[in-house]
Amino acid sequence: MIEAEHLTKYYPPPFRGFFDLGSLRDFLGKPREEIPALIDLSFRVREGEIFGLLGPNGAGKTTLCKIANGLLEPSSGKLLIDGHDSFREHGKVASKMFTVFTGERDMWGIFQWRLSVQRNLQFIARLWKVPEGEIGERIEYALKLLNLWEKRDEWYQKLSAGMKQKVYIASALVVQPRYLILDEPTVFLDVITKSEIHDAILSLVRDFGTTVILTTHDLGEAEKLSDRVLLFNKRPILEGKPEEISRKLRAPVDKKVSAIVKGRVECARWSMVQCLTKGDYTHVRAYLRLNEVDEFVRFLSSKGTLQIKVEDLSLEDVFLLIFDRFDGVEKF
């Protein structure tokens, strides 16, 4: 079981050298306030479930993953894994865990550029003490599940970014850890690759009983994979089943429209529109109900639109709308 108890992490203000006034003040006088990353975060992850940690960029998701891996010491509180403090007693649980840090180059350098995919996976399997007789079978299973079998003899450095992310998940399938921590494992991926990784994650839980912590800012991904979700932005906000979170986060609008229009535009008839004019062009961002989108797009097109994009709401958009942070609206 994984349990966070009042987990809090503050970072010191950045030091830019003694010739920077802020840094000099920190050294000589009253220091600047520390920067909060996590504040009083508590949750419990049950055995064999996928627990989603859902938050916008900067919410503290990666900080939490680093604390779980003993890479950061919390300012207060603790994160317990099988009853052991993840920072002070990390050696007692390290062999039970595997973490995919998608944002870290080559997974902290564990993947060697001029080794094949298969040889890299063999190295990781031995590092995690996978029985020698099972290594080949596990690698074949992982690579075939993720449609990477034909890439097994290719140098790691020749793989695309998306292929590398699939290899990271393949590593978890080879290790078959008790606890798997995934830090935004599908960010920047296309729909097909994302679906393959989703299937692999579900396979780990179904076939091997792995307990998964999944950090994401994708509400749809959390809904598809997670048994329960904690929505947080440094502080906890909501916890529950994905469908419960989704209902509570129901935004008053359905779509976001972004556009660049030549000249100045008047959008007074729509209530949630931001316009920023720079020189001869106006950048437009609008949050609309579904039945308003076509009319708004036609309106912009008639004004000489250079670029227009209609998107589903992201979690960041939901935060702006639900938590009263949609300010600075200009109406012309």
Beta strands, then each sheet from edge to edge (+ up, - down):
strand 1: 2-11
strand 2: 35-45
strand 3: 50-54
strand 4: 76-81
strand 5: 84-85
strand 6: 97-101
strand 7: 179-183
strand 8: 211-216
strand 9: 228-232
strand 10: 236-240
strand 11: 255-262
strand 12: 273-278
strand 13: 281-288
strand 14: 305-312
sheet 1: 2+ 1- 4+ 5-
sheet 2: 6+ 7+ 8+ 3+ 9+ 10-
sheet 3: 12+ 13- 11+ 14-
end
